[in-house]
């Protein structure tokens, strides 16, 4: 009879490990996604509006020349990007980083604005997404080094006088914040735009789990963190901009929509207050959903970008 508790305990541990591994694999496996999709009537309104905006951006890009570019990550992955160059020579470049389950086209909605202001734009595919290699999504842990690789690519392409602005949204926002806190960040990086970033991957997982999972989040997350180490070579606990933004010393624009139901708006408030940059600003777009701030508050967003560009490159 004494063996039953051990047996049941073993079964519970096995179930916990299996559920945790499955949960991590389900959300972190590589994602090949076509951002510009046909619209259907049953899609949420925000998705329809974003789809329409992406189609307009794709149409705007049709007569522009995009250069396909590639680098190799520190762990040997082929990472792909697309470089939009202004017709007149300029040494200013925006490095645009998309979010979870997206691809390089997502931030093309900003392309006309940056292009008209004399900035080249490098749109990259995150590891584990689209054209870039990688079996798992990085959530920022490894991606921060990928961004440093792209920065070196831009320095070699445009020369040491290049001025670089990092712009990311959602997971991409977390990635550029993590990269901006790296000690190896080159001085050519002049500013950061972090749109609807999470404070940490674990906190974001917990937020989603509380809404959708039937298992207590803390139990599932401990297992998912260990699964990330075993399956993907990193810990979710390491994907935490909230722990490193105090190391950023260049201008930062934090943006979030108050109606974001995926990444809670309070996360950007916390990031803003934790950031020690002497030149930081926070823009909260009233009622905007996840990654919708530019569409909902374009005028105020563009004004904030113009102020950041002037501050960063003076």
Secondary structure, DSSP 8 states (H G I E B T S, - for coil): -HHHHHHHHHHHHHHHHHHHHHHHHHHHB-B---SS----TTS-HHHHHHHHHHHHHHHHHTTS-EEEEEEE-TTS-EEEEEEE--SS--SEEEEEE--TT--GGGGGGGHHHHHHTT-EEEEE--TTBTTS--SB--TTTTHHHHHHHHHHHHHHHH-TT-EEEEEEETHHHHHHHHHHT-TT--TTEEEEEEES--S-HHHHHHHHHHHH-SS-HHHHHHHHHHHHHHHHSS-GGG--GGGTGGG--SEEEEEEETT-SSS-THHHHHHHHH---SSEEEEEETT--TT-HHHHSHHHHHHHHHHHHHHHT-
